[in-house]
Amino acid sequence: MVTRYRCAACGNLTRFDVVASRRTRAFHHFTLGGELRIEDEVVLEESVDEVTCRWCGTGAAVEVTDDVVG
């Protein structure tokens, strides 16, 4: 499920800057040439710290909508 946002100040439904914190577990696979490939990444924790509307720049009027995506 994906969280959808709506800006009550300007009506924006499509463009937001989202600052999130994640704690993950991942398998780091280094090639013989030293290049890193991250595989099997699992999100253990995730929290949204801040959401700001890209259209009007406010974060105070951003709401989570009931629209379900995914």
N, C-alpha and C positions, 0 to 999 in steps of 0.2 A: 504494500500500500504506500502511496506517495501522498505527502501532505500538500494541499493546495492552499494558497493564500489569496486574500483580497484586500486592497487598500480602501478603507472606508472614506478616505479624504478625496481621492481622485477617481476611484472605480477601477483601477488597474487590476487585472487578473493574470497577467502574463510575465511581468519582469520584476524580479526581486533579488536583492543581494542578501545571501544567507550565510551567516557565520556559524559554523558548527564545530563541535569537538567530538573526536572519535577515538576509541581505543580498539585496536585491532590485533588479531593474531594472523601471521602470514608466514609462508614458507619462502625463504630467500634462496634462490638458486643462482649461483655464480657460474658463468661459463669458464672454460679454460682460458679465455681471453680476458677475463675479469669483468665482463658485463653482467649486471644484475637483472634478473627477471624475478618479479614477485608473483608467486602462484598461491592458490588456495587461501586467499585473504578472507577472513571472517570478521565481521564487525561485532565486537563484544558489547560495546556501549556506544551510544550516540546521543548527543544533546544539542539542541539548537540554542545558540547563545544570543543571536540577534537577527532580526529580519527587517530590511529597509526597502521601501518602495523605490524602484529605479526611476519612475516617472516624476514623482514629486519630492522625493528625498526624505519623507517622514518614516519613522518606525513606530510612532505612537498610534497610528491608525490602522496598522496591518492586523488583519484577523485571519484565523484559520477558517476555511470554508467547509461545508459539508460535502462538497463534490468529492467523489472517490475516483481515483485514477489508478489503473494497474491492478 
